[in-house]
């Protein structure tokens, strides 16, 4: 039987409760944890938005959304009835100076309960909401605030957000969420490395030739065009998600699994990334935008058609970056980061490519060994090794794979990364959340790339939907004598 990590009674206030994130991710995640028994009827989920709902009409609306976004949970009518009974709706326009906060006061009668404020709104509202919470005496001794990404759109705006929220909440009560850190595959990087000495002894430039981190999507910008055309792939995926994964791969062993010990080591990696000068950006960063193409047997439109504004766009939907980490552990080993939309396959994976033998005796070896850590769509580990080909005669060698699937190996897992993170904030465990200095260090590294692009020094390269990005992406690795993972498999 799986262990159930029960929580104390709590009040969870979600600002932006009628938004996409709440209905697609947050409330389905709460439903699954409720079904798992991690909290009971003594919890209040207080949903705040400016739309004209009552608690009863909001419950009916969310019930319909749960059938869409948590269909595996909806057969149990008693479960749904019990869960929606935890929802309380408060109509409140936080941007209005005359906003009436009394109903939120009434929904939070007990200051001794754990109280979490989740800000699923535009980041520009974070400081304003926190200012109002303080003015209304709603920040109790046991209050925490969860900030959804992005934390700003630049270093300057990130500093504004952090300072604005930090005026009212101490750093230990601020939970900056990056849902990639809630993924089982990302968390397992720590266990894989530091619970297996045989791997940790190989985890350095001495044995590793290069590292690839890929987050590929088959979807286009869809209904997120307004946000995405302002953000682009670098802000949307690299500055937060991929840099956090890189930190987990590259960090040294922390002194313990306590939050600050983990985050101290991640910060060292961010500070050790080779700075991006304009020349470095031109040589080591590729930006692209998808055009019409063919994906899974169907014709799909290009970025501009998906954006549907009637104008061209200079926003990247694809980024590939070559970088190095200036530490003794990693020396001259390149790290390649890649993300994009409308690519051939949906996958998030890390490829650890090991160095070949300096004096190989098997001259027909197809490639040196590699470890593949697949995070999405299914968690898997695959170790590619050279073995004797029993049908070839003599001592010919070919690659074979030792593989493990989380789905088959374990009987329980979190279906969505938000499931764990939402309740970690209740439990007061910030280990899988991002500290202020991490956010600011990642923006410091990313900003020179953005500035080089603003100066028009790097072209925006087209790539047909259904491929793996601009053709120049292969050349980024070729000059190191390397191949992207999909090319190793052909």
C-alpha positions as CSV (number, residue, x, y, z in Angstrom):
1,X,0.0,0.0,0.0
2,X,1.3,3.5,-0.9
3,X,2.1,5.8,1.9
4,X,-0.2,8.8,2.2
5,X,1.4,12.1,3.2
6,X,-1.5,13.8,4.9
7,X,-1.6,17.5,5.5
8,X,-2.9,19.6,8.3
9,X,-6.1,21.6,7.7
10,X,-5.4,24.6,5.4
11,X,-6.9,27.4,3.4
12,X,-5.7,27.8,-0.2
13,X,-6.6,31.0,-1.9
14,X,-6.2,31.0,-5.7
15,X,-6.1,34.4,-7.4
16,X,-7.0,34.0,-11.1
17,X,-9.4,31.2,-10.4
18,X,-11.2,31.4,-13.8
19,X,-8.0,31.3,-15.8
20,X,-6.6,28.5,-17.9
21,X,-4.0,27.4,-15.4
22,X,-6.6,26.9,-12.6
23,X,-9.1,24.9,-14.5
24,X,-6.5,22.8,-16.5
25,X,-3.9,22.2,-13.8
26,X,-4.5,23.4,-10.3
27,X,-8.0,22.2,-9.5
28,X,-7.5,18.8,-11.2
29,X,-4.3,18.4,-9.2
30,X,-6.1,19.2,-6.0
31,X,-8.8,16.7,-7.0
32,X,-6.3,13.9,-7.5
33,X,-4.6,14.6,-4.1
34,X,-8.0,14.7,-2.4
35,X,-8.8,11.3,-4.0
36,X,-5.4,10.0,-2.7
37,X,-6.4,11.0,0.8
38,X,-3.7,13.7,1.3
39,X,-6.3,16.1,2.7
40,X,-9.9,15.8,3.8
41,X,-13.1,17.9,4.2
42,X,-11.5,20.3,6.7
43,X,-9.8,22.2,3.8
44,X,-11.1,25.3,2.0
45,X,-10.1,26.1,-1.6
46,X,-11.0,29.7,-2.0
47,X,-11.2,30.8,-5.6
48,X,-10.8,34.5,-6.4
49,X,-11.6,36.2,-9.7
50,X,-13.5,39.1,-11.0
51,X,-16.0,37.0,-13.1
52,X,-19.6,37.1,-12.0
53,X,-20.1,33.8,-10.3
54,X,-21.6,32.7,-7.0
55,X,-20.1,29.8,-5.1
56,X,-22.8,27.5,-6.5
57,X,-22.4,28.5,-10.1
58,X,-18.6,28.4,-9.9
59,X,-18.8,24.8,-8.5
60,X,-21.0,23.9,-11.5
61,X,-18.5,25.5,-13.9
62,X,-15.5,23.7,-12.3
63,X,-17.4,20.4,-12.3
64,X,-17.7,20.7,-16.1
65,X,-14.0,21.6,-16.4
66,X,-13.0,18.5,-14.3
67,X,-14.8,16.3,-16.8
68,X,-12.5,17.8,-19.5
69,X,-9.2,17.9,-17.7
70,X,-9.4,15.1,-15.1
71,X,-11.7,12.6,-16.9
72,X,-10.1,9.6,-15.0
73,X,-11.5,11.1,-11.8
74,X,-15.0,11.8,-12.8
75,X,-16.7,8.4,-12.6
76,X,-16.9,8.7,-8.8
77,X,-19.8,11.1,-8.3
78,X,-19.5,11.0,-4.5
79,X,-15.8,12.1,-4.8
80,X,-16.7,15.0,-7.2
81,X,-19.5,16.1,-4.9
82,X,-17.2,16.1,-1.8
83,X,-14.4,17.9,-3.7
84,X,-16.5,20.6,-5.2
85,X,-17.9,21.2,-1.7
86,X,-14.5,22.4,-0.7
87,X,-14.6,25.2,-3.3
88,X,-15.7,28.7,-2.3
89,X,-15.9,31.6,-4.8
90,X,-15.0,35.2,-4.0
91,X,-15.7,37.8,-6.7
92,X,-13.0,40.4,-6.4
93,X,-11.2,42.7,-8.9
94,X,-7.8,43.1,-7.4
95,X,-7.0,46.0,-9.8
96,X,-10.0,48.1,-8.7
97,X,-9.1,50.7,-6.0
98,X,-12.5,50.4,-4.5
99,X,-12.5,46.6,-4.4
100,X,-14.4,45.1,-1.6
101,X,-12.2,42.6,0.3
102,X,-14.7,41.8,3.0
103,X,-15.9,38.5,1.4
104,X,-12.3,37.3,1.3
105,X,-12.0,38.3,5.0
106,X,-15.2,36.3,5.7
107,X,-13.8,33.2,3.9
108,X,-10.6,33.3,6.0
109,X,-11.9,33.3,9.6
110,X,-9.1,31.4,11.3
111,X,-5.6,33.1,11.2
112,X,-4.1,30.1,13.0
113,X,-4.7,27.8,10.0
114,X,-2.1,27.4,7.3
115,X,-2.9,29.9,4.6
116,X,-1.5,29.8,1.1
117,X,-2.0,32.5,-1.5
118,X,-1.5,31.2,-5.1
119,X,-1.0,34.0,-7.6
120,X,-2.1,32.6,-10.9
121,X,-2.3,36.1,-12.5
122,X,-0.1,38.4,-14.6
123,X,3.2,38.9,-12.7
124,X,2.6,42.6,-12.9
125,X,-0.1,42.1,-10.3
126,X,1.9,40.2,-7.8
127,X,3.2,43.2,-5.8
128,X,-0.2,44.9,-6.0
129,X,-2.0,41.8,-4.6
130,X,0.6,41.4,-1.8
131,X,0.2,45.1,-0.9
132,X,-3.5,44.7,-0.7
133,X,-3.3,41.5,1.4
134,X,-1.1,43.3,3.9
135,X,-3.4,46.3,4.0
136,X,-6.3,44.1,4.6
137,X,-4.5,42.2,7.5
138,X,-4.8,38.9,5.6
139,X,-1.2,37.9,5.9
140,X,-1.3,35.6,8.9
141,X,1.6,34.2,10.9
142,X,1.2,30.9,8.9
143,X,0.8,32.5,5.5
144,X,2.7,31.6,2.3
145,X,2.6,33.0,-1.2
146,X,3.1,30.9,-4.4
147,X,4.3,32.8,-7.5
148,X,3.6,31.3,-10.9
149,X,6.2,31.9,-13.6
150,X,7.3,34.0,-15.3
151,X,8.9,36.0,-12.5
152,X,9.2,39.1,-14.6
153,X,10.1,39.4,-18.3
154,X,13.7,40.8,-17.7
155,X,16.2,41.2,-14.8
156,X,14.7,44.6,-14.0
157,X,11.1,43.4,-13.8
158,X,12.2,40.3,-11.9
159,X,13.8,42.5,-9.3
160,X,10.7,44.6,-9.1
161,X,8.5,41.5,-8.6
162,X,10.8,40.0,-6.0
163,X,11.2,43.3,-4.1
164,X,7.5,44.0,-4.3
165,X,6.5,40.6,-2.9
166,X,9.4,40.6,-0.4
167,X,8.2,43.8,1.3
168,X,5.3,41.7,2.8
169,X,6.5,38.1,2.8
170,X,9.9,36.8,4.1
171,X,11.9,34.8,1.6
172,X,11.2,31.5,3.4
173,X,7.4,32.2,2.8
174,X,7.8,32.8,-0.9
175,X,7.4,29.8,-3.1
176,X,8.3,30.5,-6.8
177,X,6.9,27.5,-8.6
178,X,8.5,25.9,-11.6
179,X,6.4,22.8,-12.4
180,X,9.4,21.1,-14.1
181,X,10.9,20.6,-10.6
182,X,7.7,18.7,-9.7
183,X,8.2,16.1,-12.4
184,X,9.3,12.7,-11.2
185,X,12.0,12.4,-13.9
186,X,13.6,15.7,-12.9
187,X,13.5,14.8,-9.2
188,X,15.0,11.4,-9.9
189,X,18.1,13.1,-11.3
190,X,19.2,13.6,-7.7
191,X,18.6,10.0,-6.7
192,X,20.2,8.7,-9.9
193,X,23.4,10.6,-9.3
194,X,23.8,10.7,-5.5
195,X,22.3,7.4,-4.5
196,X,24.5,5.5,-7.1
197,X,28.2,6.0,-6.5
198,X,29.1,4.2,-9.7
199,X,27.3,6.9,-11.7
200,X,28.5,9.8,-9.7
201,X,32.1,8.7,-10.2
202,X,31.5,9.1,-14.0
203,X,29.6,12.4,-13.7
204,X,32.2,14.8,-14.9
205,X,34.1,16.0,-17.9
206,X,36.5,13.1,-17.5
207,X,33.9,10.6,-18.6
208,X,31.1,12.7,-20.2
209,X,31.7,14.1,-23.7
210,X,28.5,16.3,-23.8
211,X,25.0,16.8,-22.4
212,X,21.8,17.4,-24.3
213,X,18.7,18.8,-22.7
214,X,15.6,18.9,-25.0
215,X,12.1,20.0,-24.4
216,X,10.2,19.4,-27.7
217,X,6.6,20.1,-28.3
218,X,4.4,19.1,-31.3
219,X,1.8,21.8,-30.6
220,X,1.9,25.3,-31.9
221,X,1.2,28.4,-29.9
222,X,-2.6,27.7,-30.0
223,X,-4.6,30.0,-27.8
224,X,-1.6,31.4,-26.1
225,X,-0.6,33.6,-29.0
226,X,-1.0,36.9,-27.1
227,X,1.3,35.8,-24.3
228,X,3.7,33.8,-26.4
229,X,4.4,36.4,-29.0
230,X,5.5,38.7,-26.1
231,X,7.6,36.0,-24.4
232,X,9.1,33.7,-27.0
233,X,10.8,30.4,-26.4
234,X,13.8,31.8,-24.5
235,X,11.7,33.5,-21.8
236,X,9.0,30.8,-21.8
237,X,11.2,27.7,-21.5
238,X,14.9,28.3,-21.2
239,X,15.1,31.0,-18.5
240,X,13.2,28.9,-16.1
241,X,12.5,25.2,-17.0
242,X,15.6,24.2,-18.9
243,X,18.1,26.1,-16.7
244,X,16.6,24.4,-13.7
245,X,17.0,21.0,-15.3
246,X,20.6,21.9,-16.3
247,X,21.3,22.8,-12.6
248,X,20.0,19.4,-11.5
249,X,22.2,17.7,-14.0
250,X,25.4,19.8,-13.3
251,X,25.3,20.6,-9.6
252,X,27.7,19.2,-7.1
253,X,26.4,17.0,-4.2
254,X,24.6,19.2,-1.7
255,X,25.4,18.9,2.0
256,X,21.9,17.6,2.6
257,X,18.5,17.5,1.0
258,X,17.4,20.6,2.8
259,X,16.0,23.3,0.6
260,X,18.9,25.8,1.0
261,X,21.6,23.2,0.5
262,X,20.0,22.1,-2.7
263,X,19.4,25.7,-3.9
264,X,23.0,26.8,-3.0
265,X,24.4,24.2,-5.4
266,X,22.0,25.1,-8.2
267,X,23.0,28.8,-7.8
268,X,26.7,27.9,-8.2
269,X,25.9,26.3,-11.5
270,X,24.0,29.4,-12.7
271,X,26.8,31.6,-11.7
272,X,29.3,29.4,-13.4
273,X,27.6,29.4,-16.8
274,X,29.9,30.9,-19.5
275,X,28.7,34.6,-20.1
276,X,27.0,35.3,-23.3
277,X,28.8,38.1,-25.2
278,X,27.3,39.2,-28.6
279,X,30.0,37.1,-30.4
280,X,29.1,34.1,-28.2
281,X,25.4,34.5,-29.0
282,X,26.1,34.7,-32.7
283,X,28.2,31.5,-32.5
284,X,26.3,29.5,-30.0
285,X,22.6,30.4,-30.1
286,X,20.1,29.5,-32.9
287,X,16.6,31.0,-33.0
288,X,13.9,29.8,-35.3
289,X,10.2,30.2,-36.1
290,X,8.0,27.4,-37.5
291,X,6.4,27.7,-40.9
292,X,3.6,25.6,-42.4
293,X,4.5,21.9,-42.6
294,X,3.3,18.4,-42.1
295,X,3.0,16.8,-38.7
296,X,1.7,13.3,-37.9
297,X,0.3,13.0,-41.4
298,X,-1.6,16.3,-41.3
299,X,-0.9,19.7,-42.7
300,X,-0.4,22.3,-40.0
301,X,-0.1,26.1,-40.3
302,X,2.9,28.3,-39.6
303,X,3.5,30.5,-36.6
304,X,2.2,33.7,-38.2
305,X,-1.0,31.9,-39.3
306,X,-1.4,30.6,-35.7
307,X,-0.9,34.0,-34.3
308,X,-3.6,35.4,-36.6
309,X,-2.8,39.1,-36.3
310,X,-2.3,39.8,-39.9
311,X,1.3,40.8,-39.4
312,X,4.7,39.2,-39.3
313,X,6.4,38.4,-36.0
314,X,10.0,38.4,-34.9
315,X,9.4,36.1,-32.0
316,X,11.2,32.8,-31.7
317,X,9.4,29.5,-31.3
318,X,12.6,27.5,-31.2
319,X,15.9,28.0,-29.4
320,X,19.1,25.9,-29.3
321,X,22.0,27.0,-27.2
322,X,25.5,25.6,-26.7
323,X,27.2,26.6,-23.4
324,X,29.8,25.5,-20.9
325,X,30.0,25.5,-17.1
326,X,33.2,27.0,-15.7
327,X,33.9,24.5,-13.0
328,X,36.5,21.8,-12.4
329,X,33.8,19.1,-12.7
330,X,32.7,20.1,-16.1
331,X,35.8,21.6,-17.7
332,X,35.4,21.7,-21.5
333,X,32.2,19.6,-21.7
334,X,29.5,21.4,-23.8
335,X,25.9,21.5,-22.7
336,X,23.3,21.8,-25.4
337,X,19.8,23.2,-24.6
338,X,17.0,22.9,-27.1
339,X,13.3,23.7,-27.1
340,X,10.7,24.4,-29.7
341,X,7.2,24.1,-30.9
342,X,5.8,22.1,-33.8
343,X,8.7,19.7,-33.7
344,X,8.6,16.1,-34.8
345,X,8.0,14.5,-31.5
346,X,6.8,15.5,-28.0
347,X,9.6,14.7,-25.6
348,X,11.5,16.1,-22.7
349,X,14.8,14.3,-22.2
350,X,18.4,14.5,-21.0
351,X,21.1,12.7,-23.0
352,X,24.4,12.1,-21.2
353,X,26.9,11.1,-23.9
354,X,29.9,9.3,-22.5
355,X,33.4,9.7,-24.0
356,X,34.7,7.0,-26.3
357,X,37.7,4.8,-25.4
358,X,40.9,6.7,-26.3
359,X,42.3,3.5,-27.9
360,X,39.3,1.5,-29.0
361,X,39.9,-2.2,-29.8
362,X,36.3,-2.6,-31.3
363,X,36.7,-0.5,-34.5
364,X,33.1,-1.2,-35.6
365,X,31.6,0.3,-32.5
366,X,28.6,2.4,-33.7
367,X,29.0,5.0,-30.9
368,X,30.1,5.3,-27.3
369,X,27.6,4.7,-24.5
370,X,25.0,7.1,-23.4
371,X,22.4,7.5,-20.7
372,X,19.0,8.8,-21.6
373,X,16.8,10.3,-18.9
374,X,13.3,10.7,-20.4
375,X,11.0,13.0,-18.4
376,X,8.0,13.3,-20.8
377,X,5.7,12.0,-22.0
378,X,6.6,8.9,-20.0
379,X,9.4,8.7,-17.4
380,X,12.1,6.3,-18.5
381,X,15.8,5.5,-18.1
382,X,17.8,4.0,-20.9
383,X,21.5,3.1,-20.8
384,X,22.9,2.4,-24.2
385,X,25.9,0.0,-24.1
386,X,28.0,-1.8,-26.6
387,X,27.5,-5.6,-26.6
388,X,28.7,-8.4,-28.8
389,X,26.4,-9.0,-31.8
390,X,25.7,-12.8,-31.5
391,X,24.7,-13.1,-35.1
392,X,27.7,-11.3,-36.8
393,X,30.5,-13.8,-36.1
394,X,33.8,-12.8,-34.5
395,X,33.7,-10.0,-32.0
396,X,31.5,-7.4,-33.7
397,X,29.8,-5.0,-31.4
398,X,26.4,-3.2,-31.6
399,X,24.4,-1.0,-29.3
400,X,21.9,-2.5,-26.9
401,X,19.7,-0.7,-24.4
402,X,19.0,-1.4,-20.7
403,X,15.7,0.4,-20.0
404,X,13.4,1.1,-17.1
405,X,10.0,2.6,-17.2
406,X,8.6,4.4,-14.1
407,X,5.1,3.4,-15.1
408,X,5.9,-0.3,-15.1
409,X,8.4,-0.3,-12.2
410,X,6.2,1.6,-9.7
411,X,2.5,1.3,-8.9
412,X,2.1,5.0,-7.9
413,X,3.2,8.3,-9.3
414,X,2.1,11.8,-9.5
415,X,0.2,12.3,-12.8
416,X,0.9,16.0,-12.9
417,X,3.8,17.9,-11.4
418,X,1.5,20.4,-9.8
419,X,0.1,17.7,-7.5
420,X,3.2,17.5,-5.4
421,X,4.1,21.2,-5.5
422,X,0.7,22.5,-4.4
423,X,0.9,20.6,-1.2
424,X,4.6,21.1,-0.6
425,X,3.7,24.8,-0.2
426,X,1.1,23.7,2.5
427,X,3.7,21.6,4.2
428,X,6.3,24.4,4.2
429,X,8.8,22.4,2.1
430,X,10.5,24.8,-0.4
431,X,13.1,22.3,-1.7
432,X,11.4,22.1,-5.2
433,X,10.8,25.8,-5.5
434,X,13.1,28.5,-6.7
435,X,14.9,31.0,-4.5
436,X,15.1,34.7,-5.3
437,X,18.8,34.6,-6.2
438,X,18.3,31.7,-8.6
439,X,15.7,33.7,-10.5
440,X,18.0,36.7,-10.8
441,X,21.1,34.7,-11.7
442,X,19.2,33.0,-14.6
443,X,18.0,36.4,-15.9
444,X,21.5,37.8,-15.8
445,X,22.6,34.9,-18.0
446,X,19.7,35.2,-20.4
447,X,19.5,39.0,-20.8
448,X,22.6,39.3,-23.1
449,X,21.0,36.8,-25.5
450,X,17.8,38.9,-25.6
451,X,19.9,42.1,-26.1
452,X,21.8,40.6,-29.0
453,X,18.6,39.7,-30.6
454,X,17.1,43.2,-30.0
455,X,20.1,44.5,-31.9
456,X,19.3,42.3,-34.9
457,X,22.7,40.4,-34.7
458,X,21.2,36.9,-34.9
459,X,18.8,35.9,-37.7
460,X,15.4,34.4,-37.1
461,X,15.6,31.2,-39.1
462,X,12.5,29.5,-40.5
463,X,11.9,25.8,-40.0
464,X,9.1,23.6,-41.4
465,X,6.7,22.2,-38.8
466,X,7.2,18.5,-38.2
467,X,11.1,18.6,-38.3
468,X,13.7,19.3,-35.6
469,X,14.2,23.0,-36.1
470,X,16.4,25.1,-38.4
471,X,19.1,23.1,-40.4
472,X,21.8,25.1,-38.7
473,X,20.9,23.4,-35.4
474,X,22.8,20.3,-36.5
475,X,25.9,22.4,-37.3
476,X,25.9,23.6,-33.7
477,X,26.8,20.1,-32.6
478,X,28.7,19.1,-35.7
479,X,31.6,21.4,-34.9
480,X,32.1,19.4,-31.7
481,X,31.8,16.1,-33.7
482,X,28.5,15.4,-32.0
483,X,24.9,14.5,-33.1
484,X,21.5,15.3,-31.7
485,X,19.9,12.2,-30.1
486,X,17.4,11.7,-32.9
487,X,20.3,11.6,-35.4
488,X,22.1,8.9,-33.3
489,X,19.1,6.7,-33.7
490,X,19.0,6.8,-37.6
